[in-house]
Amino acid sequence: MSAVVKSYAAVDLGASSGRVMVGRVGPDSLQLSEAHRFPNRPVRVPEGLRWDVLGLYAGLLDGLRAAGAGCGGRLDSVGIDSWAVDYGLLDADGALLGNPVHYRDARTEGVAEKVWASVPAAELYAATGLQYAPFNTLYQLTAARSTAQLAAAERLLLIPDLLTYWLTGEQGTELTNASTTQLIDPRTRDWSYEVAARLGIDLGLFAPLRQPGDPAGLLRAAVLEETGLAGPVPVTAVGSHDTASAVAAVPDEGERFAYICTGTWSLAGLELTKPVLSEESRAANFTNELGLDGTVRYLRNIMGLWLLQECVRAWGNPDLGGLLREAGAVPALRSVVDAGDAGFLAPGRMPDRIAEACRASGQPVPQTRGEVTRCILDSLALAHRRAVEDAQRLAGHPVDVVHVVGGGTRNALLCQLTADACGLPVIAGPAEAAALGNVLVQARTHGPAGDLAGMRRLLARTQPLTRYEPQGDPARWRQAQARLATP
């Protein structure tokens, strides 16, 4: 008798593109294929930078149509993950009140100081465990406090929950993404009611919390008709923060590992069973976000391949392979910048800003595209090293290996540099970690897949992985770090 293989659609939305992936999962098999990819182009309007969420929804529907066509018109479930912190507001009729604000919009500039006047930064961290980032939902809501749009809002839905609502008509707030709002207590895994009250934030705006694996409704009849899918098709809550799904797809069965989720951002840290809420942890800018099955994602946000993406855009989109070959020929650690510096957050003029940072720190200024690229990759590896070392120290949790997952696994130079910098083996893969984590949460809900450890064993058996051993003298990385130290 043949093993049952089920088909799951993973909607995985990133800052520059979205895609619908189809995962076919059996008791000892896992195959992932791309059904449809579509652009995610933020739009600058007079009010500021906005997401084209209607375009994303149209791309999602096109993707479900393509996914169904490849599966005989049938899907066993759909799950959605995306970037964190951003949201849409709905009126009393459930209609969207304008396009969601982009987290890189300037509206939160100077807002943190207003928040800290009511809840000092140390108290806020002790209550929520979230690192300071100017775009956290808490700061966005504070910035929006006097707007007519917020005054008219009856509901706030984070991006994956908004799209789920349009698919099913049901509203919820998935927990892993909610934990990025800076309004969740990571110890109770519930809202931080005291913080919200002190800041005048109405938690009634949020729909009830959902856990990964919870049912999120069925595709509406109109969606079935538009996509050609045969119903009923359940929508399943997954780790809807893409990093939560990506960490769920780390192919390691033990506990002594660090992870780096690479893409537009690098999220580097540990998987723990309880949060680290010390003042030292706050000062080191580590965050405690929630993961699957009671886990905590203890990590630091690093600017990531955004730095290179912005340079490539400024250069007119030259061939990335050629840039990496040029970078490989540049001497190592000639110049480095702080890849966690919020000064690199906004788009525009990235090559010039990197040059300015090198000049300001008294280092050689990269002149060629290859030199700029090498500066970025060395700087990212250095930031990965700092995050992995700091996380181990602050959590008292030593590791033996670093897992790199996400799009950066395709960058062999970055993976090797990360191994060199950390002085630890790096296992790279899977590249499609967020989509795979999304699929596997659906699969363990609807069968066939096991618990988190079983999911990871299946990944290790079925996904291509590459191992990088550390090379060179680790002292050179300490010396490079000293160049960035505050005088």
C-alpha positions as CSV (number, residue, x, y, z in Angstrom):
1,M,0.0,0.0,0.0
2,S,1.5,3.4,-1.0
3,A,2.2,6.0,1.6
4,V,-0.2,9.0,1.8
5,V,1.3,12.2,0.4
6,K,-0.5,15.4,1.1
7,S,-0.2,18.8,-0.6
8,Y,0.2,22.1,1.3
9,A,0.4,25.6,-0.1
10,A,2.8,27.9,1.8
11,V,2.3,31.6,1.1
12,D,5.7,33.2,2.0
13,L,5.9,37.0,1.8
14,G,9.2,38.8,1.9
15,A,10.1,42.5,1.7
16,S,10.8,42.4,-2.0
17,S,8.8,39.5,-3.3
18,G,6.1,37.0,-2.4
19,R,5.7,33.4,-3.6
20,V,3.4,30.5,-3.2
21,M,5.2,27.2,-2.6
22,V,3.7,23.7,-2.7
23,G,5.0,21.2,-0.2
24,R,4.3,17.5,-0.8
25,V,4.7,15.6,2.5
26,G,4.7,11.9,3.2
27,P,5.8,9.9,6.2
28,D,9.4,9.9,4.9
29,S,9.3,12.4,2.0
30,L,9.3,16.2,1.7
31,Q,9.4,18.0,-1.7
32,L,9.0,21.7,-2.2
33,S,8.3,23.4,-5.5
34,E,7.5,27.0,-6.5
35,A,4.0,27.5,-7.9
36,H,4.1,31.3,-8.4
37,R,6.3,34.3,-7.5
38,F,5.3,37.9,-7.6
39,P,6.9,41.2,-6.8
40,N,6.3,43.1,-3.5
41,R,6.9,46.8,-4.5
42,P,6.3,49.3,-1.7
43,V,4.9,52.6,-2.9
44,R,5.8,56.1,-1.7
45,V,2.7,58.3,-1.6
46,P,2.4,61.8,-0.1
47,E,1.6,60.3,3.3
48,G,4.8,58.2,3.3
49,L,5.9,54.6,2.4
50,R,3.1,52.1,2.1
51,W,2.7,48.4,1.2
52,D,0.7,47.5,-1.8
53,V,-1.3,44.9,0.1
54,L,-3.9,44.6,-2.7
55,G,-1.2,43.6,-5.1
56,L,0.1,41.0,-2.6
57,Y,-3.4,39.6,-2.2
58,A,-3.8,39.4,-6.0
59,G,-0.4,37.6,-6.2
60,L,-1.5,35.2,-3.5
61,L,-4.7,34.3,-5.4
62,D,-2.7,33.8,-8.6
63,G,-0.4,31.5,-6.6
64,L,-3.2,29.4,-5.1
65,R,-4.6,29.0,-8.6
66,A,-1.2,27.8,-9.9
67,A,-0.7,25.6,-6.9
68,G,-4.1,24.0,-7.4
69,A,-3.5,23.4,-11.1
70,G,-0.4,21.4,-10.2
71,C,-2.2,19.3,-7.6
72,G,-5.3,18.4,-9.5
73,G,-7.4,21.2,-8.0
74,R,-6.9,20.0,-4.5
75,L,-4.9,21.3,-1.6
76,D,-5.0,19.9,1.9
77,S,-4.3,23.2,3.6
78,V,-3.0,26.8,3.1
79,G,-0.7,28.7,5.5
80,I,0.7,32.3,5.4
81,D,3.9,33.8,6.8
82,S,5.4,37.2,6.2
83,W,7.7,39.8,7.7
84,A,6.8,41.1,11.2
85,V,5.4,44.2,13.0
86,D,3.3,45.8,10.2
87,Y,-0.5,45.7,10.2
88,G,-3.7,46.8,8.5
89,L,-6.6,48.6,10.2
90,L,-10.2,47.6,9.6
91,D,-13.4,49.7,10.1
92,A,-16.6,48.5,11.8
93,D,-17.6,46.8,8.5
94,G,-14.4,44.9,8.2
95,A,-13.1,47.1,5.3
96,L,-9.4,48.0,5.1
97,L,-8.6,51.6,6.1
98,G,-5.8,52.5,3.7
99,N,-2.7,50.6,2.7
100,P,-0.6,49.4,5.6
101,V,2.4,51.6,6.5
102,H,5.8,50.2,5.7
103,Y,8.1,49.6,8.7
104,R,10.8,51.7,6.9
105,D,8.5,54.7,6.9
106,A,9.8,57.7,8.8
107,R,6.8,58.2,11.1
108,T,8.4,56.5,14.1
109,E,11.4,58.8,14.2
110,G,11.7,60.2,17.7
111,V,8.7,58.2,19.0
112,A,10.7,55.9,21.2
113,E,11.6,58.7,23.6
114,K,7.9,59.5,24.0
115,V,7.2,55.8,24.8
116,W,10.1,55.6,27.3
117,A,8.8,58.7,29.1
118,S,5.8,56.5,30.1
119,V,7.5,53.2,30.3
120,P,11.3,53.4,30.7
121,A,13.3,51.3,28.2
122,A,14.5,49.0,31.0
123,E,11.0,48.3,32.3
124,L,9.7,47.8,28.8
125,Y,12.3,45.2,28.1
126,A,11.8,43.4,31.4
127,A,8.1,43.2,30.6
128,T,8.2,42.2,26.9
129,G,11.7,41.0,26.2
130,L,11.8,42.7,22.8
131,Q,14.9,44.6,21.6
132,Y,14.6,48.2,20.6
133,A,13.8,48.7,17.0
134,P,12.2,51.9,15.9
135,F,9.6,50.1,13.8
136,N,8.2,47.8,16.5
137,T,4.4,47.8,16.3
138,L,4.2,49.5,19.7
139,Y,6.1,52.5,18.3
140,Q,4.0,52.5,15.2
141,L,0.8,52.6,17.2
142,T,2.2,55.4,19.3
143,A,3.1,57.4,16.1
144,A,-0.5,56.8,14.8
145,R,-2.2,57.8,18.0
146,S,-3.7,61.1,16.8
147,T,-4.6,60.0,13.3
148,A,-8.1,59.8,11.9
149,Q,-7.4,56.3,10.6
150,L,-6.6,54.8,14.0
151,A,-9.6,56.6,15.5
152,A,-11.9,54.9,13.0
153,A,-10.3,51.5,13.4
154,E,-12.2,48.7,15.0
155,R,-9.7,45.9,14.3
156,L,-5.9,45.6,13.8
157,L,-4.6,42.6,11.9
158,L,-1.0,41.8,11.3
159,I,-0.1,41.3,7.6
160,P,-0.5,37.4,7.5
161,D,-3.7,37.6,9.6
162,L,-5.1,40.3,7.3
163,L,-4.6,38.1,4.2
164,T,-6.0,35.1,6.1
165,Y,-9.1,37.2,6.9
166,W,-9.6,38.0,3.3
167,L,-9.3,34.3,2.4
168,T,-11.6,33.0,5.2
169,G,-13.6,35.8,6.7
170,E,-12.2,34.8,10.1
171,Q,-10.0,37.0,12.3
172,G,-7.2,36.0,14.6
173,T,-3.7,37.1,15.8
174,E,-1.1,34.5,15.4
175,L,1.2,34.3,18.4
176,T,4.7,34.2,16.9
177,N,4.0,37.4,14.9
178,A,2.2,39.0,17.8
179,S,5.4,38.6,19.9
180,T,7.1,41.1,17.6
181,T,4.6,43.9,18.5
182,Q,6.4,44.5,21.9
183,L,3.0,44.0,23.5
184,I,3.4,40.3,24.5
185,D,4.8,39.0,27.7
186,P,7.2,36.1,26.7
187,R,6.8,34.4,30.0
188,T,3.0,34.1,29.9
189,R,2.8,34.0,26.1
190,D,-0.1,36.4,26.4
191,W,-0.6,40.2,26.1
192,S,1.3,42.5,28.4
193,Y,-1.8,44.2,29.7
194,E,0.1,46.6,32.0
195,V,2.4,47.9,29.2
196,A,-0.6,48.5,27.0
197,A,-2.5,50.3,29.7
198,R,0.4,52.6,30.6
199,L,0.8,53.5,26.9
200,G,-2.9,53.9,26.2
201,I,-2.9,51.1,23.6
202,D,-6.3,49.4,23.2
203,L,-5.6,45.7,23.1
204,G,-9.3,45.2,22.1
205,L,-8.1,46.2,18.6
206,F,-6.4,42.8,18.3
207,A,-8.3,39.7,17.3
208,P,-8.0,36.6,19.7
209,L,-4.6,35.0,19.8
210,R,-3.9,31.8,17.7
211,Q,-1.2,29.3,18.1
212,P,0.7,27.7,15.2
213,G,-1.3,24.8,14.1
214,D,-4.7,26.3,15.1
215,P,-7.5,26.3,12.5
216,A,-7.9,29.7,10.8
217,G,-11.1,29.0,8.8
218,L,-11.9,27.6,5.3
219,L,-11.4,29.3,2.0
220,R,-14.5,31.3,1.1
221,A,-16.7,30.2,-1.7
222,A,-15.6,33.2,-3.8
223,V,-11.9,32.3,-3.3
224,L,-12.5,28.7,-4.3
225,E,-14.3,29.9,-7.5
226,E,-11.5,32.4,-8.3
227,T,-8.7,29.9,-7.7
228,G,-10.4,26.8,-9.2
229,L,-9.7,24.9,-6.0
230,A,-12.1,22.1,-4.9
231,G,-13.3,22.8,-1.3
232,P,-13.3,22.5,1.5
233,V,-9.7,23.9,1.9
234,P,-8.7,24.7,5.4
235,V,-6.4,27.6,6.2
236,T,-4.0,26.7,9.1
237,A,-2.2,29.2,11.4
238,V,1.5,28.6,11.0
239,G,4.5,30.4,12.5
240,S,3.3,33.4,10.6
241,H,6.4,35.5,11.4
242,D,8.7,34.2,8.6
243,T,11.6,33.9,11.1
244,A,9.5,31.6,13.3
245,S,8.8,29.4,10.3
246,A,12.5,29.5,9.3
247,V,13.7,28.5,12.8
248,A,11.3,25.7,12.8
249,A,13.0,24.4,9.7
250,V,16.5,24.3,11.2
251,P,17.6,20.7,10.5
252,D,19.1,19.9,13.9
253,E,17.8,17.4,16.4
254,G,19.9,18.6,19.4
255,E,19.9,21.7,21.5
256,R,23.5,23.0,21.1
257,F,23.1,25.0,17.9
258,A,22.9,28.6,16.9
259,Y,21.0,29.7,13.9
260,I,21.3,32.6,11.4
261,C,18.2,33.2,9.2
262,T,19.6,35.1,6.3
263,G,17.8,37.2,3.7
264,T,17.0,40.9,3.7
265,W,17.7,40.7,7.5
266,S,20.1,38.4,9.3
267,L,18.4,37.1,12.5
268,A,21.1,35.4,14.6
269,G,20.6,33.6,17.9
270,L,19.5,30.6,19.9
271,E,16.4,28.6,20.5
272,L,15.6,28.6,24.2
273,T,12.9,27.3,26.5
274,K,12.6,30.6,28.5
275,P,13.3,34.2,27.8
276,V,16.4,36.1,28.9
277,L,15.2,39.4,30.4
278,S,18.4,40.7,32.0
279,E,19.5,44.3,31.8
280,E,22.7,43.0,30.1
281,S,20.6,41.3,27.5
282,R,18.7,44.6,26.8
283,A,22.0,46.5,26.5
284,A,23.2,44.0,24.0
285,N,20.0,44.5,22.0
286,F,18.8,40.9,22.0
287,T,15.1,40.1,21.5
288,N,12.9,37.3,22.9
289,E,10.4,36.4,20.2
290,L,8.1,33.4,20.5
291,G,8.5,30.2,18.5
292,L,6.8,26.8,18.1
293,D,5.9,24.6,21.0
294,G,6.8,26.9,23.8
295,T,10.2,27.9,22.5
296,V,11.8,31.3,22.5
297,R,13.8,32.8,19.6
298,Y,16.5,34.6,21.4
299,L,18.2,36.6,18.7
300,R,19.7,39.9,17.4
301,N,18.5,41.7,14.3
302,I,21.3,42.5,11.9
303,M,20.8,44.5,8.7
304,G,21.5,41.5,6.5
305,L,21.7,41.3,2.8
306,W,19.7,44.4,2.6
307,L,23.0,46.2,2.4
308,L,24.0,44.3,-0.7
309,Q,20.5,44.5,-2.2
310,E,20.5,48.2,-2.0
311,C,24.0,48.5,-3.5
312,V,23.0,46.2,-6.4
313,R,19.9,48.4,-7.0
314,A,22.1,51.6,-6.9
315,W,24.5,50.0,-9.4
316,G,21.7,49.2,-11.9
317,N,21.3,45.5,-11.0
318,P,24.6,43.9,-12.2
319,D,25.1,40.2,-12.2
320,L,25.4,39.0,-8.6
321,G,27.6,36.1,-9.4
322,G,30.2,38.4,-11.0
323,L,30.1,40.7,-7.9
324,L,30.7,37.8,-5.6
325,R,33.7,36.6,-7.7
326,E,35.1,40.1,-7.6
327,A,34.6,40.2,-3.8
328,G,36.3,36.9,-3.4
329,A,39.5,38.4,-4.9
330,V,39.5,41.3,-2.5
331,P,41.8,41.0,0.6
332,A,39.8,39.9,3.7
333,L,38.7,42.3,6.4
334,R,40.2,45.3,4.6
335,S,37.3,47.5,5.8
336,V,34.2,46.6,7.9
337,V,31.1,48.5,9.0
338,D,28.6,47.8,11.8
339,A,25.9,45.8,10.1
340,G,23.5,46.4,12.9
341,D,23.7,50.2,12.6
342,A,20.3,51.8,12.2
343,G,21.9,54.3,9.9
344,F,21.7,51.7,7.2
345,L,17.9,51.1,7.7
346,A,16.5,53.6,5.2
347,P,16.8,52.9,1.4
348,G,19.0,54.9,-0.9
349,R,22.7,55.8,-1.5
350,M,23.9,52.6,0.2
351,P,27.4,52.5,-1.5
352,D,28.0,56.1,-0.5
353,R,26.8,55.5,3.1
354,I,29.1,52.4,3.4
355,A,32.0,54.5,2.1
356,E,31.2,57.3,4.6
357,A,31.1,54.8,7.5
358,C,34.5,53.4,6.5
359,R,36.0,56.9,6.2
360,A,34.6,57.9,9.6
361,S,36.2,55.0,11.3
362,G,39.6,55.6,9.7
363,Q,39.5,52.5,7.5
364,P,40.3,52.3,3.7
365,V,37.3,53.4,1.7
366,P,36.2,50.7,-0.7
367,Q,36.4,52.1,-4.3
368,T,35.2,49.3,-6.6
369,R,32.0,47.3,-6.6
370,G,33.9,44.2,-5.6
371,E,35.5,46.0,-2.6
372,V,32.1,47.3,-1.4
373,T,30.6,43.8,-1.8
374,R,33.5,42.3,0.2
375,C,33.1,45.0,2.9
376,I,29.5,44.1,3.2
377,L,30.1,40.3,3.4
378,D,33.0,40.6,5.9
379,S,30.8,43.0,8.0
380,L,27.9,40.6,8.0
381,A,30.1,37.7,9.0
382,L,31.6,39.8,11.8
383,A,28.1,40.7,13.0
384,H,27.1,37.0,12.9
385,R,30.1,36.3,15.1
386,R,29.3,38.9,17.7
387,A,25.6,37.8,17.9
388,V,26.5,34.1,18.3
389,E,29.1,34.8,20.9
390,D,27.0,37.3,22.8
391,A,23.9,35.0,22.8
392,Q,25.9,32.1,24.2
393,R,27.3,34.2,27.0
394,L,24.0,36.0,27.9
395,A,21.9,32.8,27.9
396,G,24.5,30.5,29.4
397,H,23.9,28.2,26.4
398,P,27.0,27.0,24.6
399,V,26.7,25.7,21.0
400,D,28.8,23.4,18.8
401,V,27.5,24.4,15.3
402,V,25.8,27.2,13.5
403,H,22.9,26.6,11.1
404,V,22.5,29.1,8.3
405,V,19.1,28.9,6.7
406,G,17.3,31.1,4.1
407,G,18.4,32.8,0.9
408,G,21.9,33.6,2.2
409,T,22.7,29.8,2.1
410,R,23.2,30.3,-1.7
411,N,26.0,32.7,-1.0
412,A,28.9,30.3,-0.4
413,L,31.4,33.2,0.3
414,L,29.1,34.5,3.1
415,C,28.7,31.0,4.6
416,Q,32.4,30.4,4.6
417,L,33.2,33.8,6.1
418,T,30.6,33.1,8.8
419,A,32.3,29.8,9.7
420,D,35.7,31.6,9.8
421,A,34.3,34.4,12.0
422,C,32.5,32.2,14.4
423,G,35.2,29.6,14.6
424,L,32.5,26.9,14.3
425,P,31.2,24.6,11.6
426,V,28.4,26.1,9.6
427,I,25.7,23.9,8.1
428,A,24.0,25.8,5.3
429,G,20.4,24.9,4.3
430,P,17.6,24.7,3.6
431,A,17.4,27.8,1.5
432,E,13.6,27.8,1.5
433,A,13.5,27.5,5.3
434,A,10.5,29.8,5.9
435,A,8.3,28.0,3.3
436,L,9.4,24.6,4.6
437,G,8.6,25.5,8.2
438,N,5.3,26.8,7.1
439,V,4.5,23.6,5.2
440,L,5.6,21.3,8.1
441,V,3.4,23.0,10.7
442,Q,0.5,22.4,8.3
443,A,1.6,18.8,7.8
444,R,1.8,18.0,11.5
445,T,-1.7,19.5,11.9
446,H,-3.3,17.6,9.1
447,G,-0.8,14.7,8.8
448,P,1.7,13.3,8.0
449,A,4.4,14.9,10.2
450,G,5.6,14.6,13.8
451,D,6.5,17.0,16.5
452,L,9.1,19.7,16.1
453,A,12.0,17.2,16.5
454,G,10.3,14.9,14.0
455,M,9.9,17.8,11.6
456,R,13.6,18.5,11.9
457,R,14.6,14.9,11.4
458,L,12.6,14.8,8.2
459,L,14.3,18.0,7.0
460,A,17.8,16.6,7.7
461,R,17.0,13.4,5.7
462,T,15.4,15.1,2.7
463,Q,17.0,18.6,2.2
464,P,20.4,19.3,0.6
465,L,22.8,20.7,3.2
466,T,26.4,22.0,2.8
467,R,29.0,22.0,5.6
468,Y,31.6,24.7,6.0
469,E,34.6,24.3,8.3
470,P,36.2,27.3,9.9
471,Q,39.5,28.4,8.3
472,G,42.2,31.0,9.0
473,D,43.3,32.7,12.2
474,P,40.3,33.8,14.4
475,A,42.4,36.6,15.9
476,R,41.9,38.7,12.7
477,W,38.2,38.8,13.4
478,R,38.8,40.1,16.9
479,Q,41.1,42.7,15.5
480,A,38.4,43.7,12.9
481,Q,35.8,44.0,15.6
482,A,38.2,46.3,17.6
483,R,38.0,48.8,14.7
484,L,34.3,49.2,15.3
485,A,34.5,49.5,19.1
486,T,33.2,52.7,20.6
487,P,36.2,55.0,21.6
